[in-house]
């Protein structure tokens, strides 16, 4: 019998090409916020990735935001919806969520 992995909410098996690309990226050093040569190279790689993703998603690069993980991403999405609607409908100030959201 072949095993079926069904817990994709926790983690998802990576495609071999993604593993290869990630291993190559992890072999380089540089803080994208630093001004030294390695930092500038890291910033360049991040901006290239942002542009690639934007192109694939039909978005502008400024609309692609990298975060540290799922919690920060969820938080940003919910806050973004709240801020966008706040001006249009000031009487609607509640966000309803449950523990199963994350």
C-alpha positions in Angstrom: 0.0 0.0 0.0 1.2 3.5 -0.9 1.1 6.1 1.9 -0.9 9.3 1.3 0.3 12.4 3.0 -2.8 14.5 4.0 -1.5 17.0 6.5 -0.7 19.8 4.0 -2.0 22.4 6.5 1.2 21.8 8.5 3.7 21.2 5.8 3.8 20.1 2.2 6.3 17.9 0.4 8.5 20.0 -1.8 9.0 19.4 -5.5 12.6 18.3 -6.3 13.3 21.4 -8.4 12.2 23.6 -5.5 14.6 21.7 -3.1 17.4 22.2 -5.6 16.8 25.9 -5.9 16.4 26.4 -2.2 19.7 24.5 -1.5 21.5 26.8 -3.9 20.0 29.9 -2.3 20.8 28.6 1.2 24.5 28.2 0.2 24.8 32.0 -0.2 25.0 34.4 2.6 23.9 38.0 3.0 21.3 40.0 4.9 19.1 41.7 2.3 18.9 44.8 4.6 22.7 45.2 4.8 24.8 47.6 2.7 27.8 45.4 2.2 28.4 43.4 -1.1 26.7 40.2 0.2 23.7 42.1 1.5 23.3 44.0 -1.8 23.4 40.7 -3.7 20.8 39.2 -1.3 18.6 42.2 -1.9 19.0 41.8 -5.6 17.9 38.1 -5.4 14.9 39.1 -3.3 13.8 41.7 -5.8 14.3 39.3 -8.7 12.1 36.8 -6.9 9.5 39.5 -6.2 9.4 40.4 -9.9 9.2 36.8 -11.0 6.3 36.1 -8.6 4.5 39.3 -9.6 4.7 38.2 -13.2 3.4 34.8 -12.5 0.5 36.2 -10.4 -0.4 39.0 -12.7 0.5 41.5 -10.0 2.8 44.5 -9.6 6.1 43.8 -7.7 5.0 46.3 -5.1 2.0 44.0 -4.3 4.3 41.0 -3.5 5.3 41.0 0.2 7.6 38.5 1.8 7.0 37.7 5.5 8.7 35.5 8.1 6.0 32.9 8.1 2.3 31.9 8.1 1.3 33.8 11.2 2.7 37.1 10.0 1.2 36.5 6.6 -2.3 35.8 8.1 -2.0 38.8 10.3 -1.0 41.1 7.4 -3.9 39.8 5.2 -6.5 40.3 7.9 -5.2 43.8 8.8 -5.1 44.7 5.1 -8.7 43.8 4.7 -9.6 45.8 7.8 -7.7 48.9 6.8 -9.1 48.8 3.3 -12.7 48.6 4.5 -12.3 50.9 7.5 -12.7 54.1 5.4 -15.5 52.7 3.2 -17.6 51.3 6.0 -16.5 52.9 9.3 -19.4 51.2 11.2 -18.0 47.8 10.4 -15.1 47.5 12.8 -15.2 43.8 13.9 -13.2 40.9 12.6 -14.6 37.5 13.4 -12.2 34.6 13.6 -11.8 31.2 15.3 -9.0 29.1 16.7 -9.0 26.9 13.6 -8.0 29.8 11.3 -4.3 29.1 12.0 
